[in-house]
Amino acid sequence: MGGAGKGGGALLPTSLAETWFDRLTKFYLIPEGPFLAVWDRLVVFSALINCILISFMIAFNHFTAAAWICSYAIDSIFLLDIYIKFHVAYLQNGLWVVFSKEMALNYLHSGQFRFDVLANLPYDLIALGWIQDSQGLYVLGLTRTIKMIRGATIISFFGRQEKKLHANFGTQILKFIFYLSTLEHCVACMWFAIACPLGTAISCKRPSWVYGSANRNSTVNIAPLLQTGLDGEEWVFGLASNYVHSLYWTVVTMTTTGYGDISAKNDTERVFALTTMIIGILFYGYVSGTIASSLSNMDSRRVAYHQKMDAIRQYMNDRDMDSDMQERVLEYYDYMWERNKGIDVKNLFEDMPSTFKSEVALSLNNSIIEKASIFTGCSIGFKRKVAISMKLYLFTANEYVIHKGDLGTEMFFITQGRIDVFWTTDLQRPTASLIDGAHFGEFQTILGYKHEYSARAVCNTDIYVLSREDLDVAFNAFPDDKKLVMNATSNRYNVALNSRKSRDFGTETPTDVTSEFGQAQVPPLTSRSSSNMKLAKRRSSNGFLVKSQERILDDIQPSRQLAFKSHSLKGSKNSLNNLTMGGAASDVIIAIVESSNSELDDPPSVPELPARMEPRISEESRGSLLQSQTTQSRSRLSSNA
């Protein structure tokens, strides 16, 4: 019994084979495995050449040494194919039978074996008894015409390919090319053989089409292929030209064009011409109908998507939705079609077993997960669970991914496009710009904080999203990985807090700035046009109204004012430690410093701390420091102005 090779069958492993004879005789091959996939295509191509070569040799009396060598080389390929089929495994009760005896008996009892014997019998040896000196090669070639039944191999091969659901349109096109080339070549050879049965000039019948047009008053005349010489009838043109004339008539007749320059001159040719026209009508009708059906099926998703879009437009009109929102919705679905061609990628593999589906998801999303540093060192099972839970969402240009102040429930992985991150509420200067490979939102999702920044798509962007609920399911299934991820997230968050402190003291570094992302950001856009009225409406509708600097300072919570004073003015480390002992602050996008604070239009930003820290400050301290803090903050604002 052979050993299972990688990819569907192989020779007997060296460790089990005692001799080379064992390796060449005791092996098995799995149908549609890598070797048989290539071998079957070689056999099909050999069958095509076999049909073309045999018919050409007989019709045009072309019995050269090269033609005979090619013919017997094809015979060798088909004999080797019989030997290989004795070692092809077969399914029985859902299991592959790979024992040598059982595989051989299965092939011997099949109809395929009887067909192969009929197509590969040595008919040449049988014809040797009738060979004469004058026509020996012609008789030998004529006996090989039965080997043209190997053309059925082409039909069976494409039949198996079309049964596969994943067969594409190119398979049908290739099938029609094989069918068309074989059929038209054989008809052309038969058309020439009717006029010249032995393929020689002296064997041509008179009248026949090879003698040209007999009507001298006709507007469509053709020069004869034969002329009378000193030694009798001679060819006017060469072998290639004779074949082109025959093939030209075949194509013109089968497509029902019928120019009449080459036409039948006797009853035999007329009957054959009628038969050819009928076959041509049926064949080309079948081809055109099949292609039209295939194209219609290929476009079925587009038709269904158009119907969905019509329903969406009708619903938005019935609900009197404003035109700007309607345009945004339609742009989103246009981008969905551009990316997925109407395929529901979220539920595409729902019919698979969970284990297989998780492996497919990991193969698709593993590169994304590997770029997230918090998942470094996690088990493969945990990564499968995360991969199967990730969902792809498409964001069009200027659409918001997250809003400042929202509760963080999702983690985001950018796979294509660009995201601008805004710390301030004016949304004029992006704090950072993220490209494919970056991820954000892990602090909110894992540590449970609110977003203190907004994120907006600059262009059409593809983002994989991992929700907190799905992440909790993975944590419950893999508690060890949960500890690893929690520790990694906490460590990265501590680095982010230190970056905030460095920023406030004016000692930040590029490493501090990019500490919160899996990949380095591109430089943020320093200016953005605000003349677009649709974008201005969108900002307003999402609650991002531009406020004056004084209004922003008035809205700052007293506890955050106290933090600003104790950190920036007094530089008291004890006060800052008291404020930060209550727990980790929420995920903050560290601003990329464009220039010194004096060059900025906005006053220095106030570091925001989570509301859960505020109870750490007593009410007495809050009341006593509130008044002095507010006065000093306004004084500092006036001096900066």
N, C-alpha and C positions, 0 to 999 in steps of 0.2 A: 504494500500500500504506500502511495506517495505521501509526502509531507505537504502540509498546507503552506504554500508560498505566499509572500506578501502580495495582496491585490488579486487573489482569486486563483490560486493553483500554480504549481511549479514542478520542476523535476524533483526526483527523490533526493532528499538532503544527503550531503556527502557522508555525514556521520552514520547513516543507515544503509548506504549503498556499498556493497562489497566490491563491485566491479563497475566499469563503465557500461557494460551491457545492462546491468540493473538500472542504472540511471537513465538509459535510453528506452527501456521497456516498462519499467514500473514507475509510472508517474500518472498524474491526473490533472485535468484542467477544468476550471469552473466556467460555465457559459457566461459570456459577456465580461469575462475577466480581461485584464490588460493584454495578454498574449492573444487570446481568441478574438478580441476586438480588432486587433491589427491584422490577424491572419484572415478573418472573414472578409475584410475589405480587399486584401490581396487576391483572394479567390474570386470575388465578384469582378474585380478589374480583369483578372485572367479570363473569366467567362466572356466578358465583353470583347476582348481581343480575339478570343477563340472564334466567336461567331463572325466577326468582321474578317478575320484572316481566311478562314475556310471558304466562305462564300466568295471572297475576292479571288482566291487561287483558282477555284473551279470556273467561275464565270469568265475571267480574263486570261485563263490558261497561264497563270503566273506561278510556275513551279521552280523557283530558284532555291539555291542552297540556304540562303538566309531565311526564306519562308518556311522551309522544312525544319530548320533548327529551332525557330521560334515555336512552331507547332508542337514539336516533341518536348520542348521546355515547358510548355503549358500542360502537356500530358503528365509530366513529372510532378508538377504542382498539384494536380488533382489526385494523383496516386498518393502523394504525401498527405493530402487532406483526408483520404480514407484511413490512413494509419493513425492520424491524429484523432479522428472521430471515435476510434476504439478506446480512447483514454479520456473522453469527456464525461464528467460526472453528471448525475441526474438527481432530481429531487424525488424522494419517497417519504410520505408522511411528514413533510416539512424538513427532512434531513437530507444532506447531500450524501449520495452513495459514491464512494471513492475507491472501492475494491476493484482490482483489475478484471477479474472474471465477470463480475456483475456488470461493469461498464461495457465490456465486450459483448456480452449477451444482449444487453439492452440495445446496442447499435445493430446487431445482427437481426434482431426481431423487428426492427423498425422499417418503415417504407423508404426511409432515406438511404438505407444500405442497398436495397434493390435498385433504386434509381442510380446510385453511384456506380454500381456494377454495370448497368446498361450503358451508362455514358462513358465508361472507361475500358470497355472490352477492346482487345487489340484487333480491331477490324482490319488494320493494315496487313496483318499476317494472313488473314482470310483472303484478301484481295490478291495476294501474290500468285495464287493459282490461275487467275484470269489475266494476268499481265501479259501484254504482247509488246513487241518492239515499237510499234507505231503509236499506240495510245496507252502505254503502260502507266505513265505518271498521271494521266488524266483519270484513269480508272482508280488508281490508288488514292487520288484526291477525292474522287466521287464517293468512295466508301467511307470517307471521314465525315461526310455530311451528317451522319447520325450523331456525331459528337457535338453538333450544334444544340442538342437538347440541354447542354450545360447552361444555356441561357436562362433556363428555369431557376437557376441559382440566383440570378439577379432579382427575379420576381419574389422569391421566398425571402431574400435578404431584406429588401425594402418593406415587405409585408411585416417582418418582425420589428423593423425600426418604427413603423407607423403605429404599431400597437402600444409603444411606449408613450406615456402621457407627456413626457418631457421632449418628445421629438419636435424639432423646430421646422419653420417653413423652408429652410435651406435643404432639409432632407427630401422634401417633395420636389423641389426644383432639381436636385441632383437625380432623383428618380426619373423625372421626365427627360432629362438630358440623356440618361442611359437608354431609356425606352426609345426615344426619338432617333438617336444615332443608330441603334441596332436595327430598328424597323426600316428607316429610309435607306440605309446602306444595303440591307438585304433585298429590298424592292428594286433598287437601282441595279444590283447584280442580276436579278431575275429578268429585268427589262432588257439588259444587254444579252443575256443568255438566250432569250427567245429569238432575238435576231441572229445571233451567232452561237449556235448550240455548243460548239467545242471551243469557243473563245478565240478562234483563228479567223483570218480573213477569208480563207477558202471555204469555211463552213457557214458563212453568212447566207441567209435566205434572201431571195429577190422575188417580190418587192418586200422591203422592210424599211424601218425608219433610219437605218444606218446609211441608206443610199440617198438621203435628203428628200426634199420636197419634189413631188412629181408634177405639181401644178406651177407652170412657169408664169402664169398670170397672177398668182397669189402675191399679196404684199408681204407675207411672212415666209420667207424661204430660208433654207439652211443648207450650207455646203455639205456634200456627202462625206462620210467618214472613210469611204473606200474609193479607190480608183484602179483602173485596169492598167497594169504594167506589163513588162516583157515576160515576167514569170507568173502572170495571172493577177488576181486581186491583191492589192496592197493597201495598207493603212495610210491614210493621208496624214493623220496626226499620231501622236504617241500614245502610250498606255494611259498616262495621266489624263490626257485630253479626252480619251474615250470614256474614262470613268466620270469625269466632270460632266460630260454630255448626259450620261445616264442619270447621274444624281440630280442634275438640273431638271430633267423631265419629271423625276420622282417628286421633288419638292413642289414644282409648279402644279402637278396633277393632284397631289394629296391635299394641297391647300386650296384646291378648286379655282386657282387663278386661270390656268389654261390659256397661255398665249398662242398656242397653235404652231409655233415655229418647229417644234418636234412633235410629230403626231403618228398615230398608228397607221400602218399601211396594209395590214392583212387582218383576217378575222381573229387569229390568235392574239395579236397585239391589241385589237379592240376589246376583246373579252378581258384581257389582263388590265387594260386601262380602266374599264368599268369597275372591275374589282378594286383596283387601287384607289379610285375616287371614293368608293363606298367606305373602304377602310380608313381613308384620310378624313372623311367627314366624321366618322365615329371616333377616331382617335383624337383629332383636334377638338372635337366637341367635349370629349372627356377631359382633356387637358385644360381647356379654358374654363369649363365648369368647376373642376377641382380647384384651380387657382383662385377663381372668383369666390368660392366657398371659403377657402383658407384665408383670403384677405378679409372677407367679411367677419370671420371668427376672430382674426387678429384685431379688428376694429371694434369688437363687441364691448370692450371695456370703455372705449371712448364714448360709444353711444350711451352706455349706462351712466357714465359720468356726466354727460350733457343732460340727461334726464334729471339727475340729482341737482345739477346747477339750476335748471329751470324751476324745480320745486323750491329751491332756496330763494331765488329771485321772487317767485310768486309769494312766498311767505313773508319776505321782508317788505314787499309792496303792500300786502294786506295789513301788516302791522304798522304801516306808515313809518318805517325806520328812516332816519335822516340819511341824506345822500352820502355824506362822508363815511358813516359807519358801513353803509352798503358797499361802498368802494373798497373799504378795508377787508370786508368779508370775502368779496369776490377775488381780490388780490391774493388772499390766503389760499383759496381753493385753486386758483391758477398755479400757485407755487407748489401746492400738493400734487397737482397733476404733472407738473414739470419734473418733480422729484420721484414720484412713485407710479405714475401712469395709471392711477386709479386702483392700485393694489392696497388693500388694508394690511399694512405691515404689522400692526399691533396684534392682529388675530391670525396671522398667516400660518403659524405652526401649531395652532390649538389642537389639531387632531393627532398630534404626535404623543407618544408616551412621555411622561414627565422627565424621565431620565434622559431620553434621547433629545428632548426639547432643550433641556438644560445644557447638554453638550453643544448643540447647535448655537444656542445663545452665547455660550462662552467663546466659541470660535469666532463669533461676530463681534463681541464686545470685549474680548480679553485685552486688546491693545489699549482700549479706553481705561479699563480698570487698572492696568499696570502703570499708567501715568499718574494715578492718584496715590500720593505717597502714604496716605493713611491706611491703605490696603496692602502695603508692602509686608510680606511675611505671612499673610493670611493663607489658610488652607485652600486647596483646590475646591473642596466642597462648598466652602463659604463663597468663593468667587463664582461658582456656578449659580448659587442661589441669588447673588447680587446681579449676575448677568441676565438671568431669566426675568428679573423684576424690573430691569431698566426699560423704559419706554421712550420711543423717539417722538419728539415734538418739533414742528416746523414753525419758525417765527419769521414773519416778513419784515421788511425794513421799517424801522421806527416803531415797532411793537415792543411793549415792555415785557420783560421776563419776570421781574419782581418789582414791587413797589416798596418804598421806604416805609417802615412801620408795620408791614405785614408779618404775621407769625411765620417763622421758617419751618416749612414742612417738607421741603424737597431739596435735593442736591442736584447740581447741574453740571453736565459734561459737554463741552463744546466740541463738535466734530467737524463743523464747517461754518465759515462765516466769521463775524466779529461782533463783540458786545462791548458797549461803552458803559462804564460804571460811574455813577454820580453820588458824591458824598453830600453836596449841598442841594438845597431845594430849588435853586434857580435853573438848574439843568442847562447851563450855558457852557461850562467847562467840564469835560469828563475827567474824573479823577484817575481813571485807568482804562485801558482798552485791552480786551482779552481776545485771543484768536484760538483756532482749533488746537486742542491739546490741553487747554486750561480748564479748571473746574472751580466751582465756588458753591457756597451754601452749606458746607459740611459743618461749620460751627453752629449754625441755626438748627440744622436737622438733627445733629447728634447731641448737642448741648442744650437745645430747646430755647433759643433766644429769638428776638424779633430782628428783622432786617433793618439796618441803619443806613442803608444806601439803596439806590435804585439802579436797575440794570436794563438797558435798552439795546435792541438789535440795530446795528448800523446798516446791515444789508440782510438779505435772506440768509437765515442761519439755522442750522440743524443742531439740536441739543438733545442729548439723552438725559432723562430725568429719573432719579431714584427717590421714591417717597419715603417718609419716615415710617409709615406702616409696614412697607415691604422690608425696610432695613431692620425693624424690630423683629420681624419674623425670622430673618437671617440670624440676628443676635440670639434669639431664643434657641435656635437649632444649633448654634455654634458658640457656646459661652466663652470658650478660650479666645476665639477670634474677636469676640465683643470686647474683652479686656484689652486686647492688642490695639484695636481700632480706637477705643476710648482713650487709651494712653497716648497714642500718636496724635489724636485730635487735640487733646489737652496740651501736649507739648507744642504743637504748632500754634495753638491759641496763645500760649505764654509768649512765644516769639512775636506774635502780632501785638500783644500788649506792650512788650518792650519796644517794639517799633513805634508805637504811639507815643511812648515816653520820649524816645529819641527824637521824634518829630517835634514834640512840644519844646524840647530843649535845643532844637536846631542842630542835632548831631546825627540825623538819619543817614543811612547809606543805601545804595541800590539794593543790597541784599535785604535790608529791612522793608523796602518798598514792595518787593515781590514775594514777601514771606508767606502770603496767604494764598498763593495760586500754585497749581501743579506745574505750570510752565511760565516762563517770563512773558510779560506783556509787551505789546508793541507800544511805541510812544503815543500818548493820548492826543486826540485832535485838539489843538489849541484854540480853534475858533470854529464856530458852527453857525450857519446862516439861520437867522430867526425871522426871515421874511416870509417863509412858507406859512400861509394861513391855516392850512390843514394841520400842520404839525403844532401850531399854536393852539388850535381847537382841541387837538388830542391831548396836549399837556393839561389844558384846562379841564377837560372831561375826566382825566385821571386824577384830578385833585392836586396837581403840581402847579400852584399859583405862585408867581414870583412876588416875593415880599421885599419891603425895604429892609435895610440892615437894622434899623432901630426896632422894627416890628419883630425881626428874628431874635434880637436880644431880649425883647420883652417876653417872648414865648419860652425862653430858656427856663427850665425848672430851677427852683432855688438850690436844690442839692447840687445840680450841675454847675451853677454859678459858684457855689462854694468850692467845688472841686477845681474850677478854673483858677480861682483866687489862690487857694492854698498851694496849687502846683506851679502856676506861672508867676505870681507876684511874690509870694513869700518863699516859695521853694521849700516848703516844709515837707520833709519826707514822712514824718509821722502822720500828718493829716492825710497825705495821699495813701499811706498804708492802711489807715483806718477806713478809708473809703473803699479800698479794693479788697479788703479782707472778707467782705460779705459774699463774694462769689465772682466767677469769671464774667467779664463783660461780654456783650454780644459780638457777633462777627462784624468786623469793621474793615472796609477797604482802605488801605493806607494810601494817602494822597501822594501822587508824584509831584515833587516840588519843582515847579517851572522856573521860579526866580525867587528872589528874596521877598519877604513879606511886604516891603515897602513898594514893590512893583505891582502887587495884586490890587485889583479893584475892591475885593471883598476884605473885610476885617479878618483877623486870625480866627480860624474855626475853633469852636469850643468842643473839646472832646466829650462825647456823650457817654454816659454810664447807664447801665440798665436800671430800671425802676426798682428791681428787687434789692438793689444796694441801699436805697434810700432809708429804710427802717434802721439801718446801722447808725444814722445820724439822729441824735436826740432832738426832740421838739424845741428844747431850750436853746441848744446850739443853733438850730435852724433859725429861730426868731432873733437871736442876738446878732448873728452874722449876716442875716439877709439884708438889712438896711445898709450896712457898711459895704457889703459886696456890690450891691446895685449901684451905689454912688461911685465907687471906684471904677467899676466897669464902664459906666457912662463917661466918666472923666477920661479914661483911657481911649475910648472911642472918639471923643472930641479932639484929644491931642493927636491921634492918628490922622483925623480929617484935616 
